[in-house]
Structures are given as C-alpha cells and as structure tokens.
Amino acid sequence: MAGFFLMLALALPACKTQQASVEQRSVSKVTETAGDIDKDNAPAAMTPEVARRIATALTRHPEPFLAVRAPNRAPSLRAQAGKPVSFDLAVPGVSRWADATVARFVVRLPGGVQDTVPVDLSSARTLVTYTFPSAGPAMLMLCAGPKGNAPDPTTLVTHCSKVIVAVADGRGAGEGGDDFTSETGLPLDVVPLVSPAHLGVGSELPVSFHYMTEEEGGIEVAALRPDGTIDRQTTNRSGVAHFQLTQSGRWVIRFVKAQPEGERVGELVFEIAENKR
C-alpha cells in the first residue's frame, strides 16, 4: 500500500504538467487567423420570412420618408443654392408635420458645417423650407415619429432618413461629400463608407448600419434600385453590407429594427448619375 501512494505522488506532478500544457494550447486557439475573421464577417443566410419583411419595408413605402421638393413642388434630389426648397413628411402613418414628433432635423453642408432645419409644429399648415447657402453635396438628416409627449423625443422616433442632395449654383454642382461617411448619432443610422457623391454606375457602395450607435451585425438590409427591384443583403459581423450600384437614378437603402413597441426603420437616399465614374 505504501508503494501505491508513493507511485501516486510521483504521478500527480506529471498530470498537472500535462493539464497545464492542455490549458495553454486551449488559450492559444482563441487567437483568430485572418481566414477565421473573414469567415466571421461573412453574411449569414437570409430566411424567407425575414426577406419578405425587409422587402415589405421597401415596397409598401417605396418613397423616401423625407421628400425634397423644388420651387415648382416637383420631387428632386437636386437643388439650387440660394433658392428655397420645401420638405414633405412621408413617414408611414404621419402625413403632416403638425402630426409628428421631430426629434432631429439638420443638414450637413460641404466642409462639415451642420445647420438646423427649422420646424414650427404649432400650425396645422406647417410648411418646412430651407435655403442651401452654397453649392456642393449636402446631407439632410431627419428623425421623426407620431406626435406624442415624452421627456426624450428620441423615444418616439420610428423613422430616420438621410437624404443626399446635389446643390448647384451658376458655376456647377460644387465639391464635397466626404463628410457623409462617419456616424451621425442618429438612433437609426445608415452610414455610407464611401460618399455616393463620388460614385457612378458600376461602383460598389459599402454601407454600415447602426442602432443606438451600436453596429448591427448579421441583420437583413435591402436597397430599392431605381427600376423598383430589390437588392437584399445581410450585414457582416461589423454591421457592413456591400451594394453594387448597377443603375443610375435614385437609390433607397433601408434596415428594420424590430422592437416591442413596433418596427423602427432607418434609410439612406441618394442619386447616382449616369456620367459619374
């Protein structure tokens, strides 16, 4: 019996050494190779149910949630510097500014300057207008929802829209648009990682999707092409999806965030010109 305990005592250090070796190898396996990271970033498969849901978000309300209208009231993503444009609210279920809660309505001008678009909701016939001061790409940012009372109006937001407008003057459209590729802090933020103002037909547009400033990895997103067809994608682990800009005209890219109180939708709207390369 004494011999048995002596053999057991001699064996235990070896067992501990072997266990430590196993644990060390296990820790080293946590380190990801480039291939593993690419695999994790690969889009997940989209289920038919989710595909229908995101398609419905585009086809049921194909028009942007914020309509930009020229002085003749025609919808357009182009404007003239020094001449006012007007805006129509097109959030589903909210047809008038007076019936809305506007948590944020600003415009990002060339050079990164940001200005507030004034909205007076005290009148039932509210007309919201803005005059772009200079030429160059500008990005409107609106977050709104049904009218209600809350200490934080962001809690009432159901839709956020980012609309890129080409502003021209007598000398042309101007330069800019590089300030569109960063997060804006919108509760539903669709961020182009390359400015659409610099892209043309045949380009690829990577887009990042955020909810409450958090990256939305593995979610279903979609683009409504100018011809009305839909390009469905799934974001990678970093919340990024890539869209092939195969057509000229207006593009609408959206994602839907399901919440207990209902769906919330974010969108990015821009126009691709035929002659941009």
N, C-alpha and C positions, 0 to 999 in steps of 0.2 A: 504493500500500500504506500509506503514512504517513497518507493521508486516511482509510483504513478504520479504523485503530487510533484516530485522533482521534474518529471518529464513535462507536466502541465505548465509548471512555472517557466520552464525553458521555452515552451511553445508560444506563450502569450505575447512576449515582445515581438516575435515574428509576425503574429497575427495582427498586432497593432500597426507594425510597419507596412504590412500588406494593405490594411484598411486605409491608412493614410495615403498610400500610393493610389488606391482606387478613388478616394475623395479628390485628390489633386487632379487626376485625369478628368473627373467629372466637372470640376470647375473650369478646366481649360476648354472643355467642349462648349461652354457658353459663348465663347468668342465666335462671332459670325464672320464667315468669309463673304467676299463680295457677291458670290453666287447666292448665298443664303439671303442676303439683304435684297437682292433683286427679286428673289422668289417671294419674299415677304411683301415687297412692293407691288407684286403682280396683282391685277384686278381679280376680284372674286367673281364667281359665276352669278349671273343675274337670274333670279327666279321669274317665271311668267307673271306671278301676281305683282311683284314689285315693278316689273317692266310696264305692266298696264297702269299702275298707279302714277309713275312718273310721266307716262305718255298722256294720261288724262290731265295732268297738271299743265301740259303744253297745249293739247288740242282743245280742251274745254275753254281755256282763256288764252288764245294764241297772241293777243295783242299785249304789248308791254303794260305793266301796271302804272307807268307814268307816260302819258302821251305828250310829246313836244309838238306844238303847232306854230307854224309860221304866221306872219301877219294876216294872210288870207285864210287862216284856220286849217290849212292843209297839214296833215301829219308829216313830219320830216325830221331826220336826224342831222339836218344842216341848218345853220343859222347865219345871220349877218351881224357882224359886230356893230354895236350902236343902235340896233333896231330890236325892239322888244319881241320876245316870243311868249306864248302863253302855254299853260300846262293843264291837262285834264287828268283827273284821278281815275284810274281804271282798275282799282283793287276789287276783286270779286266781292260782291255784297255791299260795296260802298261806291256810289256813283257821283256823290257831290263832296266837295271839300268840307262843307258845313257838317257833313255826317261822319267825318273822320277824326281820328286822333293822329296827329302828325308828330311823331317823336323826333324826327330829324329830317331836314330838307336843306341840303347845302350843295354847292358846286365847287369843284376843284378846277382852277384855272391854270393856264400854262405857267410854268415856273413854280408850281406847288402852292400858289396862293389859294386860300379857301374862303368862300363867301357864303353867307346865309341867304337863302331864298325866302323872302318874307311871305308869310301866310297869315291872313286875317280870317279867322273862322267865325267871327261874330255875325257875319252876314250870310243869309241863305243863298245869295247870288255871288258868292266869293269868286273873284277872278284872280288867279295867281299868275303873275308875269315876272319876267326877268330880262334884263338887257346885258348881254355879254359885252364887257368893256373892250376886248381886244381879240384879234384873230388867233387861231390855234385850237387844237383839240381840247375840249372841256368835258368833265365828267360830272353829271348830276347824280346825287345820292339821296334817295328818299326811303324812309321807313314809316309805315303808317298801318292803321288798323281801324276797326269800327270805333265809333265815338263811345267814350266811357270816362270814368273818373278813377284815377289811380295816382298814388304819390309818385310813382315812376312810370311815365308814359311808355317806356320800352316794354313793359309787361303786357301792353295792349297791342303791340305790333304783331301783325300777321303776315305782312309782306314787305320786303325790302327790294328796291330796284336801283340799279346803277346803269345809267344811260350815257353813252359816249356820243357827244355831238361835235361835228366838224364846224367850227366857226370861221368864217372868211370875212375879208374886207375887200376893198378895191384892188389890193395887191395880191390877193390869193388867200389860201387856207391857213398859212402860218405854220410854225413848227411847234413841237411839244408832244405831250402824251406820255412821257417817260415817268410821270408821277402817278400813273394808274396801276402800277404793278406792286404796290405794297398794301398791306391790310389797312382798312379804314376804321375798324372798330364797330362796324355795323353788326347788329345781332345776327343777321344772316348775310354773310359776306362772300360774294363770288369774285375772286381776285384773278385777273389775267396776269400771268407771269411774264408775258411779252405784251407790249402795248398793241392792241388791234389797229391803232392808228398807223402802225408801221408795216402792217401785213397786207398781203393780197391773196388772190385766188391761188390755191396750191400750197399755201403755208400751213404749218401746224401751230395750233394755239394750246399751250399748256395752261390749265386753269386750276386754281386752288380753292377749295370750299371750306368755309369756317362757320361754326355756330357758336355764338357767345365767345368768340376769339379762339375756340378750340378747333384744331384740324379735324375734318370729317373723313376719316379713313374707312374704306370699304362700304361706301354708300353709293346708291344709284343716282346718276345725274343724266341730263339729256340736253341736247341742243335742237332747237327748231330751225331748220335750214330755211333759206329764202323761198324755196319752192314748196314749203309745207311739210317736207319729210322730216323724220326724227332720227337723230344720231344718239343712241343710248350708250352710256359708258358707266364703268364702276371705278371709283377713285381707289388709288393705291393706299398703302398704309400711311402715307404722308398727306392724304387728302387731295391728291392731284389726279386729274384726268386730262387726256390729250384729245383734241378735236381737229380733224382735217377740214380746213376751210376750202371746200370744193366749189363753192358758188359765190358769186357777187350778190350783194344786197344785204338785207337786214337779218342778223342772227340774234336769237334769244336763247341764252343758256340758263338753266334753272336746276335747283335742287329743292327737295321737300323734306322738312323735318317734322316727323310725327310727334306730337305732344299730347298729354292727357286732355287738354282743353281744345285740341284740334290741330290741324296741319298749319305749319308756317312755311313760307316759300321765299327763297331768295333768287334773284335773277341778275344777269348781265346782258345788256343790249348794246349792239354796235352794228356798224355797217362796213362791209368790205367792198371797196371799189374795184372795178374790173382792171384798171390800169395800174394798180399798186403792185409792186414786186419787191 
